[in-house]
Amino acid sequence: MNKPMNMLVSYFPKKGHEQALLALIKKHYPAVLKAGLATDEPAQIWRATDKRSGASYFVERFAWINAEAPDLAHQTPEIMAVWEPMGPVMENMTIVKIEEV
């Protein structure tokens, strides 16, 4: 059975681009939902601060409708219109699939 895929994405902004990146992250879930590729459970977005380095970044939790959805997203212009501008304002990102244990 093709079940939803829970994701946890960490977005590490370039210095001085925190607000620009956050604005794009806030557009992410609405775009994937409108494309029919995310579950109806709203995304959650947090600001995280590393206790050791003090570095601040953003974390988003959302769920794709299935394992094929990320590939379809790469073919969806409305989603790419959110993803492509992220590159210039990010240092790095981590994308992890999470599963309840």
Phi and psi restraints in degrees (value plus and minus 20) as a CYANA .aco file:
   2 ASN   PHI    -111.4   -71.4
   2 ASN   PSI      78.7   118.7
   3 LYS   PHI    -121.7   -81.7
   3 LYS   PSI     145.6   185.6
   4 PRO   PHI     -77.8   -37.8
   4 PRO   PSI     130.6   170.6
   5 MET   PHI    -138.0   -98.0
   5 MET   PSI      89.3   129.3
   6 ASN   PHI     -95.7   -55.7
   6 ASN   PSI     114.1   154.1
   7 MET   PHI    -143.7  -103.7
   7 MET   PSI     128.7   168.7
   8 LEU   PHI    -151.0  -111.0
   8 LEU   PSI      93.6   133.6
   9 VAL   PHI    -134.8   -94.8
   9 VAL   PSI     108.8   148.8
  10 SER   PHI    -127.4   -87.4
  10 SER   PSI     107.5   147.5
  11 TYR   PHI    -132.9   -92.9
  11 TYR   PSI     100.0   140.0
  12 PHE   PHI    -125.1   -85.1
  12 PHE   PSI      87.0   127.0
  13 PRO   PHI     -95.1   -55.1
  13 PRO   PSI     131.1   171.1
  14 LYS   PHI     -92.0   -52.0
  14 LYS   PSI     129.9   169.9
  15 LYS   PHI     -76.0   -36.0
  15 LYS   PSI     111.1   151.1
  16 GLY   PHI      66.2   106.2
  16 GLY   PSI     -23.0    17.0
  17 HIS   PHI    -135.6   -95.6
  17 HIS   PSI      -2.7    37.3
  18 GLU   PHI     -79.1   -39.1
  18 GLU   PSI     -67.8   -27.8
  19 GLN   PHI     -89.8   -49.8
  19 GLN   PSI     -56.8   -16.8
  20 ALA   PHI     -83.5   -43.5
  20 ALA   PSI     -62.2   -22.2
  21 LEU   PHI     -87.5   -47.5
  21 LEU   PSI     -63.7   -23.7
  22 LEU   PHI     -80.1   -40.1
  22 LEU   PSI     -60.2   -20.2
  23 ALA   PHI     -80.8   -40.8
  23 ALA   PSI     -59.7   -19.7
  24 LEU   PHI     -89.2   -49.2
  24 LEU   PSI     -61.6   -21.6
  25 ILE   PHI     -79.7   -39.7
  25 ILE   PSI     -59.5   -19.5
  26 LYS   PHI     -85.7   -45.7
  26 LYS   PSI     -42.0    -2.0
  27 LYS   PHI    -107.5   -67.5
  27 LYS   PSI     -36.1     3.9
  28 HIS   PHI     -81.8   -41.8
  28 HIS   PSI     -79.9   -39.9
  29 TYR   PHI     -79.9   -39.9
  29 TYR   PSI     -66.1   -26.1
  30 PRO   PHI     -76.4   -36.4
  30 PRO   PSI     -55.5   -15.5
  31 ALA   PHI     -89.1   -49.1
  31 ALA   PSI     -64.9   -24.9
  32 VAL   PHI     -91.4   -51.4
  32 VAL   PSI     -51.6   -11.6
  33 LEU   PHI     -87.3   -47.3
  33 LEU   PSI     -66.3   -26.3
  34 LYS   PHI     -80.4   -40.4
  34 LYS   PSI     -53.8   -13.8
  35 ALA   PHI     -97.0   -57.0
  35 ALA   PSI     -25.8    14.2
  36 GLY   PHI      58.9    98.9
  36 GLY   PSI       1.7    41.7
  37 LEU   PHI    -127.7   -87.7
  37 LEU   PSI     -25.4    14.6
  38 ALA   PHI    -138.3   -98.3
  38 ALA   PSI     137.5   177.5
  39 THR   PHI     -92.5   -52.5
  39 THR   PSI     147.5   187.5
  40 ASP   PHI     -93.7   -53.7
  40 ASP   PSI     -33.5     6.5
  41 GLU   PHI     -88.1   -48.1
  41 GLU   PSI      99.0   139.0
  42 PRO   PHI     -78.3   -38.3
  42 PRO   PSI     125.9   165.9
  43 ALA   PHI     -87.0   -47.0
  43 ALA   PSI     135.0   175.0
  44 GLN   PHI    -137.7   -97.7
  44 GLN   PSI     118.7   158.7
  45 ILE   PHI    -147.0  -107.0
  45 ILE   PSI     112.2   152.2
  46 TRP   PHI    -147.6  -107.6
  46 TRP   PSI     133.1   173.1
  47 ARG   PHI    -115.2   -75.2
  47 ARG   PSI     108.2   148.2
  48 ALA   PHI    -134.0   -94.0
  48 ALA   PSI     126.4   166.4
  49 THR   PHI    -149.5  -109.5
  49 THR   PSI     102.5   142.5
  50 ASP   PHI     -87.0   -47.0
  50 ASP   PSI     102.6   142.6
  51 LYS   PHI     -84.9   -44.9
  51 LYS   PSI     -45.3    -5.3
  52 ARG   PHI    -108.6   -68.6
  52 ARG   PSI     -69.6   -29.6
  53 SER   PHI    -112.5   -72.5
  53 SER   PSI     -40.2    -0.2
  54 GLY   PHI      61.0   101.0
  54 GLY   PSI     -20.9    19.1
  55 ALA   PHI     -84.7   -44.7
  55 ALA   PSI     118.6   158.6
  56 SER   PHI    -129.8   -89.8
  56 SER   PSI     120.2   160.2
  57 TYR   PHI    -172.8  -132.8
  57 TYR   PSI     158.4   198.4
  58 PHE   PHI    -136.0   -96.0
  58 PHE   PSI     126.2   166.2
  59 VAL   PHI    -146.4  -106.4
  59 VAL   PSI     112.8   152.8
  60 GLU   PHI    -143.7  -103.7
  60 GLU   PSI     114.3   154.3
  61 ARG   PHI    -137.8   -97.8
  61 ARG   PSI     107.1   147.1
  62 PHE   PHI    -173.1  -133.1
  62 PHE   PSI     156.1   196.1
  63 ALA   PHI    -151.0  -111.0
  63 ALA   PSI     106.8   146.8
  64 TRP   PHI     -90.0   -50.0
  64 TRP   PSI     134.9   174.9
  65 ILE   PHI     -89.6   -49.6
  65 ILE   PSI     -47.1    -7.1
  66 ASN   PHI    -186.0  -146.0
  66 ASN   PSI     159.8   199.8
  67 ALA   PHI     -90.1   -50.1
  67 ALA   PSI     -40.7    -0.7
  68 GLU   PHI    -102.1   -62.1
  68 GLU   PSI     -39.8     0.2
  69 ALA   PHI     -75.8   -35.8
  69 ALA   PSI     -62.0   -22.0
  70 PRO   PHI     -81.4   -41.4
  70 PRO   PSI     -57.9   -17.9
  71 ASP   PHI     -85.4   -45.4
  71 ASP   PSI     -61.2   -21.2
  72 LEU   PHI     -84.8   -44.8
  72 LEU   PSI     -54.6   -14.6
  73 ALA   PHI     -80.2   -40.2
  73 ALA   PSI     -56.8   -16.8
  74 HIS   PHI     -86.8   -46.8
  74 HIS   PSI     -34.6     5.4
  75 GLN   PHI    -124.6   -84.6
  75 GLN   PSI     -12.3    27.7
  76 THR   PHI    -128.1   -88.1
  76 THR   PSI      90.7   130.7
  77 PRO   PHI     -76.1   -36.1
  77 PRO   PSI     -56.8   -16.8
  78 GLU   PHI     -86.1   -46.1
  78 GLU   PSI     -52.3   -12.3
  79 ILE   PHI     -99.1   -59.1
  79 ILE   PSI     -61.9   -21.9
  80 MET   PHI     -82.2   -42.2
  80 MET   PSI     -48.0    -8.0
  81 ALA   PHI     -87.0   -47.0
  81 ALA   PSI     -39.9     0.1
  82 VAL   PHI    -112.3   -72.3
  82 VAL   PSI     -64.4   -24.4
  83 TRP   PHI     -88.7   -48.7
  83 TRP   PSI     -64.1   -24.1
  84 GLU   PHI     -80.1   -40.1
  84 GLU   PSI     -63.2   -23.2
  85 PRO   PHI     -89.3   -49.3
  85 PRO   PSI     -31.9     8.1
  86 MET   PHI     -88.5   -48.5
  86 MET   PSI     -55.3   -15.3
  87 GLY   PHI     -70.9   -30.9
  87 GLY   PSI     -71.6   -31.6
  88 PRO   PHI     -87.5   -47.5
  88 PRO   PSI     -36.8     3.2
  89 VAL   PHI    -128.4   -88.4
  89 VAL   PSI     -14.6    25.4
  90 MET   PHI    -137.1   -97.1
  90 MET   PSI     121.9   161.9
  91 GLU   PHI    -100.0   -60.0
  91 GLU   PSI     -60.7   -20.7
  92 ASN   PHI    -186.0  -146.0
  92 ASN   PSI     148.1   188.1
  93 MET   PHI    -172.6  -132.6
  93 MET   PSI     132.1   172.1
  94 THR   PHI    -142.2  -102.2
  94 THR   PSI     118.8   158.8
  95 ILE   PHI    -144.8  -104.8
  95 ILE   PSI      94.7   134.7
  96 VAL   PHI    -146.8  -106.8
  96 VAL   PSI     120.7   160.7
  97 LYS   PHI    -106.4   -66.4
  97 LYS   PSI     110.5   150.5
  98 ILE   PHI    -136.8   -96.8
  98 ILE   PSI     125.1   165.1
  99 GLU   PHI    -153.9  -113.9
  99 GLU   PSI     118.2   158.2
 100 GLU   PHI     -90.0   -50.0
 100 GLU   PSI     121.6   161.6
